[in-house]
Amino acid sequence: MTEERSRGSFGDAGLRTAARYIYPRSRNRVVWLGVGLGALAWIILALNLGFGAGSLVANGTLSSAHAVLDTRCVECHTPFEGVGAPTCSACHERFDDPIGAYTFNAHYVYASGDRTRAFGRENETTCAACHQEHRGRQADLLATVSDAACASCHEIDGFGDDHPEFAFAAEAIPDDAGLSFSHIRHVDLVLDDRDSENVEVACLACHEPTADARAFQPIRFDNACGDCHLTAGDESAELPVQPRRRPLVRPAGDGVVLALGVETLETVRLRMGPGEQWADRMSAAHFDVDDGLVVKTGIVHADPWVLHNLRRLRRAIYPSGGLADLLVASADVAPSDEQELYDEALTTLRTYADGLRGRDEDWVQAALFEFDQIAGALERRVSDPNTTLNDTRFRLNARDPRLTDAQLEEIDRFAAEVAQPCIACHTVERATIRRVRQQQQVLRRARFDHGAHVIQRGCLDCHTRIPFSDHLGADETIDPILDNAAIQNVPAIATCRQCHLPDVAADRCITCHEFHPDRDVHSRLLP
């Protein structure tokens, strides 16, 4: 190397340095060999993902639920990305469902009962984070959901002391069924009738299990009350007859005067207004009319004649009753049950329309056709869970300002006489029967299997709020505070913890709670 190209010397020995770095030939070969092998691996992987269904990177057998996808990885997997929730929704959701039964939106609504909360949040957990695949054919995608997955949002560490008390117990929330009812008195009567001392026999006389024994059928008059109440011998009070063409409320000076009475079956038949077709089906033999008074025998549950005359009184108090006039009972429902009001109102309207179907005038038939189109659209809209419902439209608000307080009390007293066969169990306010809640309004976001527990505990081992043992068979009148239809005769969390502990019965989150509320969604996946 010439002096001009020398970069000096190195070390005490004066070793000359080269003008450029010299790569060892052996290492060059190693580097290029590594690059070539890496490129070959990527080519093979890409070809496998594209044409071999990703068999080289599969990390385990799929569960039986997804077995048909075993060799079709690309159905779920996108190279270099995780499996997102939209991929699962492609199969597990209806294409026209704006919320999605298996989404976080549905969970927010399910947990809160508030459909306005159905909007997505950032960084939501994916389906695959909870339902982990590739764990073998026998893996249960539901049972493998860990408590940690739930705790990532809810921050509740198990069913021990960290789990809050049930809200109805912690906040003393009543669950009024809307009835005047004594459990103890009815249990006594059933035990006497069946010559039994087993209290659970009396419980099951009214509380009828569902087919799967998990829960109970809604209590209805026909299956729980009709054997004893409103039998053939029941009749109405003796009531004054309303003279024809004389209104209940008649103007007089600056106010009004009342002429309270009921319409007879004959009067209703002569007029036959909307929704009064029941009069043709009712027997005149059930009415004893004499000297301006009438008694109806053979009173039945939800008797059309009684309800008709209560509706007349209600219209006298609330001339602009609006949608409330289409209801059989009051509009007192929980927010989650508002659809019940709309369904009942639409049923009433259809009854009115059915009374006109025998008319052959073209304009009547044209109006009925238009009504059917509108009613059908309304029914679809009301049944759509994404529709926001409003029960205030069914409320009775503006009473007739001409009525004095004394006149209102007079109407109330007469309404109680009209509803005399009903008030043994029902409350009548402002000529309106208070709505009965057939379903329990608490613990609706948890599931409980009675069938799995009945072999361990009897009814009264858990349902202890009503003091049956202290008062059964006694002659004294039970204090309504101790036994009424608003008592939450449901155990608090301490009763459940007697068995559900880490080393005893299951105490995982999914033992009682579901993330996805619509368990029947599989039957509704098709449009």
VMD Tcl script that draws the C-alpha trace (Angstrom):
set ca {
  {0.00 0.00 0.00}
  {1.47 3.45 -0.95}
  {1.99 6.19 1.55}
  {-0.80 8.27 0.01}
  {-3.44 5.55 0.65}
  {-2.24 4.68 4.16}
  {-4.45 5.69 7.08}
  {-1.60 5.51 9.53}
  {-0.53 2.80 11.90}
  {-2.08 0.96 14.81}
  {-0.48 0.16 18.16}
  {3.12 0.28 19.33}
  {4.10 -2.18 16.65}
  {3.17 0.33 13.99}
  {0.74 -1.93 12.20}
  {-0.58 -0.22 9.14}
  {-4.39 0.23 8.85}
  {-6.40 -0.34 5.69}
  {-8.27 2.41 3.95}
  {-11.59 0.50 4.23}
  {-13.16 -2.22 6.38}
  {-12.50 -5.70 5.12}
  {-15.48 -8.13 5.57}
  {-14.42 -11.68 6.32}
  {-15.58 -13.85 3.47}
  {-16.98 -16.57 5.78}
  {-19.26 -14.12 7.58}
  {-20.61 -12.71 4.35}
  {-21.74 -16.16 3.43}
  {-23.50 -16.61 6.79}
  {-25.37 -13.31 6.47}
  {-26.55 -14.01 2.96}
  {-27.49 -17.53 3.91}
  {-29.62 -16.20 6.80}
  {-31.34 -13.67 4.55}
  {-32.06 -16.35 2.00}
  {-33.45 -18.80 4.53}
  {-35.63 -16.08 6.07}
  {-37.01 -15.13 2.68}
  {-37.70 -18.76 1.88}
  {-39.52 -19.17 5.20}
  {-41.70 -16.14 4.45}
  {-42.49 -17.47 0.98}
  {-43.44 -20.87 2.37}
  {-45.56 -19.25 5.11}
  {-47.30 -16.97 2.64}
  {-48.03 -19.88 0.30}
  {-49.35 -21.91 3.25}
  {-51.59 -19.11 4.40}
  {-52.83 -18.52 0.89}
  {-53.25 -22.07 -0.34}
  {-52.74 -24.37 2.63}
  {-55.24 -22.80 5.06}
  {-52.48 -21.93 7.52}
  {-51.86 -25.50 8.57}
  {-48.22 -24.77 9.46}
  {-49.16 -22.20 12.15}
  {-52.30 -23.80 13.62}
  {-51.87 -23.94 17.40}
  {-54.41 -26.61 18.31}
  {-57.64 -28.36 17.36}
  {-60.80 -26.27 17.25}
  {-63.77 -26.96 19.51}
  {-66.64 -29.03 18.17}
  {-68.69 -25.86 17.65}
  {-66.16 -24.65 15.08}
  {-64.95 -28.02 13.77}
  {-66.04 -27.24 10.21}
  {-63.46 -24.44 10.15}
  {-60.55 -26.71 11.07}
  {-58.90 -26.41 7.66}
  {-60.25 -22.96 6.80}
  {-58.18 -20.68 9.01}
  {-58.69 -17.71 6.72}
  {-62.39 -17.71 7.61}
  {-61.41 -16.21 10.98}
  {-57.74 -15.22 10.78}
  {-56.19 -12.32 8.92}
  {-52.38 -12.48 8.63}
  {-50.59 -10.46 11.32}
  {-53.86 -9.50 13.05}
  {-55.90 -10.93 15.92}
  {-59.41 -12.30 15.51}
  {-61.70 -9.30 15.91}
  {-65.30 -9.24 17.09}
  {-66.68 -8.41 13.61}
  {-65.32 -11.75 12.39}
  {-67.41 -13.59 14.98}
  {-70.44 -11.41 14.26}
  {-70.43 -12.52 10.64}
  {-71.89 -15.86 11.76}
  {-73.29 -15.17 15.20}
  {-75.34 -12.02 14.54}
  {-78.34 -11.12 12.43}
  {-77.22 -8.95 9.56}
  {-79.98 -6.39 10.25}
  {-79.53 -6.09 14.02}
  {-78.24 -2.56 14.81}
  {-77.14 -3.52 18.33}
  {-76.20 -7.18 18.02}
  {-77.16 -9.79 20.59}
  {-73.54 -10.74 21.28}
  {-72.00 -7.27 21.39}
  {-70.93 -5.07 24.26}
  {-73.80 -2.78 23.28}
  {-76.28 -5.53 24.11}
  {-74.45 -6.17 27.38}
  {-74.63 -2.50 28.37}
  {-78.38 -2.51 27.78}
  {-78.85 -5.86 29.54}
  {-76.91 -4.72 32.59}
  {-78.59 -1.33 32.87}
  {-82.01 -1.71 31.26}
  {-81.27 1.57 29.47}
  {-81.19 1.29 25.67}
  {-79.63 4.75 25.35}
  {-76.38 3.18 26.56}
  {-76.08 1.06 23.43}
  {-72.97 2.67 21.99}
  {-69.46 1.30 21.67}
  {-66.48 2.19 23.83}
  {-62.80 2.18 22.97}
  {-60.61 -0.85 23.64}
  {-63.47 -3.26 24.23}
  {-62.48 -6.85 24.92}
  {-62.76 -9.06 21.86}
  {-64.81 -12.24 21.69}
  {-61.64 -14.35 21.42}
  {-60.27 -12.93 24.66}
  {-63.04 -14.66 26.62}
  {-63.95 -17.56 24.34}
  {-60.51 -19.05 23.68}
  {-60.26 -21.49 20.81}
  {-57.76 -24.20 19.76}
  {-58.10 -26.12 23.02}
  {-59.45 -29.35 21.61}
  {-62.73 -30.76 20.36}
  {-64.24 -31.15 23.82}
  {-63.43 -27.63 25.02}
  {-66.45 -25.65 26.21}
  {-66.13 -22.10 24.95}
  {-68.57 -20.87 27.59}
  {-67.29 -22.75 30.63}
  {-63.73 -21.64 29.95}
  {-64.54 -17.94 30.42}
  {-62.46 -16.94 33.43}
  {-63.51 -14.69 36.30}
  {-60.56 -12.50 35.37}
  {-62.28 -11.66 32.08}
  {-65.27 -10.29 34.00}
  {-63.13 -8.58 36.64}
  {-61.26 -6.65 33.96}
  {-64.34 -4.40 33.78}
  {-66.35 -5.05 36.91}
  {-63.50 -5.07 39.45}
  {-65.25 -7.64 41.65}
  {-63.00 -10.41 42.89}
  {-65.26 -13.44 43.22}
  {-68.40 -14.16 45.22}
  {-66.83 -13.55 48.63}
  {-66.85 -10.36 50.66}
  {-65.82 -8.35 47.60}
  {-69.14 -9.05 45.87}
  {-71.74 -6.38 46.74}
  {-75.02 -7.22 48.41}
  {-77.93 -7.72 46.02}
  {-79.40 -4.30 45.24}
  {-82.95 -5.14 46.36}
  {-81.63 -6.11 49.81}
  {-79.05 -3.35 50.14}
  {-81.49 -0.62 49.12}
  {-84.68 -2.22 50.51}
  {-86.32 -2.05 47.07}
  {-89.96 -3.20 47.19}
  {-91.42 -5.38 44.48}
  {-95.10 -4.59 44.72}
  {-97.22 -6.96 42.66}
  {-100.16 -4.55 42.72}
  {-102.38 -6.94 44.68}
  {-103.90 -7.08 48.12}
  {-102.54 -10.48 49.06}
  {-101.55 -12.52 52.11}
  {-99.31 -15.53 51.56}
  {-99.95 -16.95 55.03}
  {-103.72 -16.86 54.69}
  {-103.62 -18.53 51.28}
  {-101.17 -21.21 52.42}
  {-103.50 -22.03 55.32}
  {-106.46 -22.37 52.96}
  {-104.59 -24.56 50.48}
  {-103.26 -26.87 53.21}
  {-106.78 -27.27 54.61}
  {-108.20 -27.96 51.16}
  {-105.55 -30.59 50.40}
  {-105.42 -32.02 53.91}
  {-101.66 -31.57 54.05}
  {-99.08 -30.18 56.46}
  {-96.37 -29.76 53.83}
  {-96.07 -26.04 53.15}
  {-94.30 -26.67 49.85}
  {-97.47 -28.35 48.57}
  {-99.18 -24.99 49.00}
  {-96.29 -23.15 47.31}
  {-96.50 -25.34 44.21}
  {-100.28 -24.95 44.06}
  {-99.71 -21.45 42.66}
  {-96.03 -21.33 41.71}
  {-95.95 -23.66 38.71}
  {-92.44 -24.64 37.52}
  {-91.41 -24.11 33.92}
  {-90.78 -27.15 31.74}
  {-87.04 -27.11 32.53}
  {-87.72 -26.60 36.27}
  {-85.35 -23.63 36.32}
  {-87.97 -20.99 37.07}
  {-91.74 -20.55 37.45}
  {-94.54 -19.65 35.10}
  {-96.04 -16.16 35.48}
  {-98.90 -16.34 37.96}
  {-102.23 -15.85 36.18}
  {-105.77 -15.86 37.45}
  {-106.66 -18.98 35.49}
  {-103.86 -21.15 36.84}
  {-103.56 -19.84 40.39}
  {-106.71 -18.04 41.52}
  {-109.72 -19.27 39.57}
  {-110.33 -22.41 41.65}
  {-111.38 -20.28 44.62}
  {-112.09 -16.76 43.40}
  {-115.03 -15.59 41.25}
  {-116.88 -18.84 41.15}
  {-120.36 -19.19 39.65}
  {-122.04 -17.71 42.72}
  {-120.26 -14.35 42.66}
  {-122.30 -11.29 41.72}
  {-121.95 -7.53 41.56}
  {-123.25 -5.02 44.05}
  {-126.74 -3.61 43.51}
  {-126.06 -0.60 41.30}
  {-128.22 2.26 39.99}
  {-128.95 2.18 36.26}
  {-127.81 5.13 34.19}
  {-130.80 6.58 32.29}
  {-130.29 6.57 28.54}
  {-128.98 9.74 26.96}
  {-128.20 11.20 30.38}
  {-124.46 11.84 30.83}
  {-122.59 11.00 34.00}
  {-121.41 14.61 34.21}
  {-123.80 17.38 33.22}
  {-122.97 21.12 33.12}
  {-124.77 23.24 35.69}
  {-123.87 26.92 36.01}
  {-120.14 27.29 36.62}
  {-119.75 23.64 37.59}
  {-121.23 20.23 36.93}
  {-123.67 17.83 38.55}
  {-123.23 14.08 38.70}
  {-125.74 11.41 37.75}
  {-123.81 8.25 38.53}
  {-125.06 4.92 37.27}
  {-124.12 1.91 35.15}
  {-125.19 0.99 31.66}
  {-127.22 -2.18 31.32}
  {-126.45 -4.87 28.78}
  {-129.49 -3.76 26.76}
  {-128.17 -0.20 26.49}
  {-124.77 -1.36 25.32}
  {-126.32 -3.66 22.71}
  {-128.49 -0.89 21.31}
  {-125.49 1.37 20.82}
  {-122.85 -1.29 20.02}
  {-119.96 1.14 19.88}
  {-116.30 0.35 19.16}
  {-115.00 -2.54 21.22}
  {-118.41 -3.45 22.60}
  {-118.86 -6.75 20.75}
  {-118.58 -8.50 24.13}
  {-122.21 -7.49 24.73}
  {-123.40 -9.89 22.01}
  {-121.59 -12.77 23.70}
  {-122.87 -12.02 27.21}
  {-126.11 -13.58 28.42}
  {-128.95 -11.27 29.47}
  {-129.89 -13.93 32.03}
  {-126.95 -12.74 34.14}
  {-128.62 -9.35 34.72}
  {-131.37 -8.75 37.24}
  {-132.83 -5.30 36.54}
  {-135.56 -4.04 38.85}
  {-136.81 -0.59 39.81}
  {-133.81 1.30 38.43}
  {-131.27 -1.06 39.97}
  {-129.21 -3.86 38.42}
  {-127.25 -6.83 39.75}
  {-124.99 -8.91 37.51}
  {-124.51 -12.55 38.44}
  {-121.81 -14.87 37.14}
  {-119.06 -12.28 37.45}
  {-115.89 -13.45 35.70}
  {-112.29 -12.29 35.91}
  {-111.75 -9.10 33.89}
  {-115.51 -8.98 33.44}
  {-116.20 -6.89 30.29}
  {-119.33 -5.30 31.79}
  {-117.47 -4.19 34.93}
  {-114.52 -2.87 32.92}
  {-116.88 -1.06 30.53}
  {-118.56 0.84 33.34}
  {-115.25 1.66 35.02}
  {-114.05 3.06 31.69}
  {-117.14 5.29 31.52}
  {-116.36 6.68 34.98}
  {-112.72 7.19 34.05}
  {-113.74 9.14 30.95}
  {-115.89 11.35 33.15}
  {-112.83 12.22 35.24}
  {-110.38 12.41 32.33}
  {-112.28 13.51 29.19}
  {-109.00 13.52 27.23}
  {-107.78 10.16 28.42}
  {-105.79 9.56 25.26}
  {-103.96 6.26 25.02}
  {-104.85 5.38 28.61}
  {-108.38 4.76 27.37}
  {-107.04 1.78 25.42}
  {-105.72 0.03 28.53}
  {-107.55 -2.47 30.72}
  {-105.59 -1.46 33.83}
  {-103.34 1.38 34.94}
  {-100.07 2.21 33.21}
  {-97.94 1.29 36.23}
  {-95.13 -0.79 34.72}
  {-91.39 -1.02 35.15}
  {-89.35 0.68 32.38}
  {-88.33 -2.74 31.09}
  {-92.00 -3.72 30.64}
  {-93.26 -0.68 28.73}
  {-93.91 -2.80 25.65}
  {-96.76 -4.42 27.60}
  {-98.69 -1.13 27.44}
  {-98.23 -0.75 23.68}
  {-99.21 -4.37 23.05}
  {-102.36 -3.97 25.13}
  {-103.32 -0.73 23.39}
  {-102.82 -2.27 19.94}
  {-104.91 -5.28 20.96}
  {-107.73 -2.93 22.00}
  {-107.54 -1.07 18.69}
  {-107.70 -4.34 16.76}
  {-110.77 -5.31 18.79}
  {-112.40 -2.03 17.79}
  {-111.52 -2.67 14.13}
  {-112.82 -6.25 14.24}
  {-116.23 -4.90 15.19}
  {-116.41 -3.16 11.81}
  {-115.27 -6.00 9.57}
  {-118.83 -7.13 8.93}
  {-119.67 -3.79 7.32}
  {-119.66 -3.97 3.50}
  {-119.36 -0.24 2.70}
  {-116.35 0.44 0.51}
  {-115.15 3.33 2.65}
  {-115.25 1.15 5.78}
  {-113.26 -1.63 4.13}
  {-110.77 0.90 2.76}
  {-110.33 2.37 6.24}
  {-109.86 -1.11 7.73}
  {-107.22 -1.94 5.13}
  {-105.35 1.26 5.97}
  {-105.68 0.52 9.70}
  {-104.25 -2.98 9.26}
  {-101.23 -1.55 7.44}
  {-100.59 1.04 10.15}
  {-101.23 -1.39 13.01}
  {-98.87 -3.96 11.49}
  {-96.13 -1.37 11.14}
  {-96.67 -0.23 14.73}
  {-96.52 -3.80 16.03}
  {-93.22 -4.38 14.24}
  {-91.81 -1.13 15.56}
  {-92.94 -1.77 19.13}
  {-91.53 -5.30 19.11}
  {-88.18 -4.02 17.84}
  {-85.91 -3.90 20.92}
  {-84.16 -0.85 19.50}
  {-87.31 1.28 19.60}
  {-87.43 3.76 22.47}
  {-90.77 3.45 24.26}
  {-92.39 6.03 26.51}
  {-94.99 5.06 29.09}
  {-95.92 8.69 29.83}
  {-98.20 8.60 26.77}
  {-100.44 6.24 28.73}
  {-100.62 8.33 31.89}
  {-103.81 9.97 33.10}
  {-102.91 13.59 33.73}
  {-105.47 16.34 33.11}
  {-108.74 15.72 34.95}
  {-111.92 17.65 34.22}
  {-111.27 21.00 35.96}
  {-114.99 21.45 36.65}
  {-115.06 18.52 39.08}
  {-114.69 19.41 42.73}
  {-112.74 17.29 45.19}
  {-116.00 16.17 46.75}
  {-117.30 15.05 43.36}
  {-114.08 13.15 42.68}
  {-114.50 11.32 45.98}
  {-118.10 10.53 45.04}
  {-116.96 9.04 41.72}
  {-114.26 7.05 43.54}
  {-116.82 5.59 45.95}
  {-119.13 4.62 43.11}
  {-116.22 3.09 41.15}
  {-115.44 0.95 44.21}
  {-119.06 -0.26 44.19}
  {-118.87 -1.10 40.49}
  {-115.61 -2.98 41.08}
  {-116.84 -4.60 44.30}
  {-116.13 -8.17 43.06}
  {-112.57 -7.10 42.20}
  {-111.43 -5.18 45.28}
  {-110.91 -8.26 47.41}
  {-107.60 -8.56 45.55}
  {-107.24 -5.46 43.39}
  {-106.80 -1.77 44.11}
  {-109.05 0.68 42.27}
  {-107.91 4.29 41.97}
  {-109.66 6.95 39.89}
  {-111.93 4.30 38.36}
  {-108.84 2.40 37.18}
  {-107.74 -1.04 38.33}
  {-104.11 -0.98 39.34}
  {-101.98 -3.10 37.03}
  {-100.72 -6.42 38.40}
  {-97.09 -7.34 37.86}
  {-96.87 -11.01 37.00}
  {-93.09 -11.14 36.90}
  {-90.56 -10.39 39.61}
  {-88.77 -7.11 39.00}
  {-85.53 -7.90 40.87}
  {-82.55 -10.19 40.23}
  {-83.32 -10.00 36.52}
  {-79.66 -9.78 35.52}
  {-78.77 -13.08 37.17}
  {-80.03 -16.57 36.54}
  {-81.08 -19.10 39.15}
  {-81.93 -22.75 38.63}
  {-84.56 -23.82 41.14}
  {-84.41 -27.38 39.86}
  {-80.73 -27.67 40.77}
  {-81.36 -26.42 44.32}
  {-84.63 -28.08 45.30}
  {-82.92 -31.34 46.28}
  {-80.69 -29.36 48.64}
  {-83.13 -26.91 50.19}
  {-86.86 -26.52 50.67}
  {-88.75 -23.37 49.70}
  {-88.82 -21.96 53.23}
  {-85.15 -22.67 53.83}
  {-84.29 -19.76 51.55}
  {-87.48 -17.71 51.32}
  {-87.67 -16.56 54.93}
  {-88.95 -12.98 54.83}
  {-92.58 -13.97 55.47}
  {-93.00 -15.57 58.95}
  {-94.96 -18.68 57.98}
  {-93.88 -20.79 60.94}
  {-95.06 -18.17 63.46}
  {-98.55 -17.70 62.04}
  {-99.70 -20.75 60.08}
  {-102.85 -22.17 61.61}
  {-103.35 -19.17 63.88}
  {-106.71 -17.45 64.09}
  {-105.43 -13.90 64.51}
  {-105.30 -11.40 61.66}
  {-101.80 -11.09 60.24}
  {-100.27 -7.63 60.32}
  {-100.03 -6.54 56.65}
  {-96.55 -5.22 57.36}
  {-95.43 -8.81 57.92}
  {-97.20 -10.31 54.93}
  {-98.07 -8.35 51.80}
  {-97.53 -8.51 48.05}
  {-94.68 -5.98 48.11}
  {-92.38 -7.98 50.39}
  {-89.22 -9.20 48.71}
  {-89.39 -12.79 49.91}
  {-86.09 -13.51 48.20}
  {-82.85 -14.40 50.00}
  {-79.99 -11.94 50.34}
  {-76.44 -12.85 49.39}
  {-75.60 -14.36 52.80}
  {-77.98 -17.26 52.11}
  {-76.24 -18.04 48.82}
  {-72.81 -17.90 50.47}
  {-73.77 -20.72 52.80}
  {-73.08 -23.08 49.89}
  {-71.40 -21.14 47.11}
  {-67.81 -20.95 48.32}
  {-64.49 -21.64 46.57}
  {-64.17 -25.12 48.10}
  {-67.86 -26.07 48.01}
  {-70.43 -25.17 45.33}
  {-69.48 -23.22 42.21}
  {-68.95 -19.52 42.85}
  {-67.68 -18.31 39.48}
  {-69.15 -15.25 37.75}
  {-70.78 -17.36 35.04}
  {-72.46 -19.52 37.68}
  {-75.09 -16.80 38.04}
  {-74.40 -14.17 35.40}
  {-74.54 -14.10 31.63}
  {-72.68 -11.66 29.45}
  {-75.02 -12.29 26.53}
  {-78.65 -11.91 27.62}
  {-80.51 -13.24 24.56}
  {-80.15 -16.96 25.05}
  {-82.73 -17.75 22.38}
  {-80.94 -15.71 19.74}
  {-79.95 -18.79 17.72}
  {-83.57 -19.28 16.67}
  {-83.72 -15.69 15.41}
  {-80.56 -15.44 13.34}
  {-82.44 -15.60 10.06}
  {-84.47 -12.57 8.91}
}
mol new
graphics top color blue
foreach p $ca { graphics top sphere $p radius 0.5 }
foreach p [lrange $ca 0 end-1] q [lrange $ca 1 end] { graphics top cylinder $p $q radius 0.2 }
display resetview
